[in-house]
Structure formats: C-alpha cells, structure tokens
Amino acid sequence: MVNLLLILLAVGVMALFYKQRQQSEYAKRYIQDYCQREGLQLLELFRAHNRVTLSPLRFITDYGFSYTTDGIEPLEGSLQMLGMRVVEIRVQSPDDASHSTYENLK
C-alpha cells in the first residue's frame, strides 16, 4: 500500500513538472510574439515565482522579462499566467521607467 502511494505521488510530481514546462514554453512564445508585435527586443525571460490562492484554489505563475526599445536601455516587464491562460502582461514605459502600463486579459 505504501509503495502504491509513493508511485502515485511520484506520478503526480512528474505531471506537475510536465505542466510547468508546457506553461513555461507557452509563456516564452507569448512574450516573444508580444515583443515582436510591439517592436521590442526581448533580452531575457525568467520565471519569477509561483503562488497558490485558496479561495478559489488557483495556481498562478509570474514570469519576468527584460527588453529594450532602443538597443541600449533595458526595461522590465512581467507576465502573469493562470494555468495555460495569460491573465496580465505589464511593461515599463520607455519614456519614464518608473511607470508601467499593463494589459489585463481577464
């Protein structure tokens, strides 16, 4: 019985890892397409952190990315995903790096 539980736990962990990899690949493609559409040069992409909300139960993943509009000054952006759905993308304004604009996709 304990062996069966360990096998089920291992399969669950592998399934979560697989879904996380799928989500990461989707986020990468989405950000690349977004940057190309907006005329931005993507410099770097990274997963910032995962969160779990309990009411309702949801797994939210935040990704960060760096981009440039002029090839010199790097700016920051973020992408928030709920499962395989993009919820929000935020980018800094190139004119004033202290402000950000965002596209809420809910």
N, C-alpha and C positions, 0 to 999 in steps of 0.2 A: 504493500500500500504506500509506503514512504517512497519507494522507487517511482511509482506512478506519479505521485505528487511532484517529485523532483523533475521528472521528464516533462510534465505539464508546465511547470514553472520555467524550465529551460526553453520550451517551445514558445511560451508567452513572451519571454525576454527577446528571443530571436525575432518574433513577429513585430514587437515594438521597435527594435533596431531597424528592421526592414522598412517599416512605415516611416521612420525618421529619415532614413536615407532617401526614400521616394520624395518626401516633403522637401528635403534639402535640395535635391536636384530640380524640383519644380520651382522652388524659390530662386535658385540660381538662374534658370531660364527666364522667369518672370522679371527679375531685376535686369538681366541683360537686355531683354526686349524693351523694358521701360526706359532704360538709359539710351538705347538706340532711337526709340521713338521721340524722346525729349532732347536729343542731341548732346547727351552727356557721355563722358568717357569713364567707364567703370574701372576702378583701380583695385578694389579688394572687396571680398564678401566673407562674412563670418556669422556663425550662429551665436547670438548674444546669450540667450537663456530660454529655458522652458518654464512655464508656470502651469499650475493646476488650480482651477477655480472650482469650488464645491457647490455653489448654488447658481446656476446649474453646473453639473460636472462637465468641465471642458479642459482640454489640453491646448494651451496657447504657446506658440513658439515665436520668439522675436529674433530677427536677423538684422545685422548691421552691415552697412557697406560704405565704402569711400568712393568718391567720384570727383571728377573735375570738369569744369566747363571751358577752361582756357588752357589746360595742359600744364598749369603751374600751381594754382591754389587748390589743395584738396579740400573737399567738403564732405560732410557726413550725412547719411540717410539711414532710415530703418524701415523694416517691413515686418508686419505682424500677420501671422497665419493661425487659423483655427482649422486644424486638420489639413485638408488639401485646398483650403479656400483662403485667398488673400483677403484680409479684413481691412488693413490700412497700410499705406506707404507714406513716409514722411521724408522730405528732403529740405536741406537748408537753402535759403535764398542766396544766390551768388552775390547779390548786391550787399546784403547785410547778414553775415554769418551768425548773428545772434538770434535771428528769427527763423522759423521753419514754416513750411507750408505742408499740408498733407491732403491726401486723397482718401476719404473714408469710403470704403467699398461695402459697407454692411447692407 
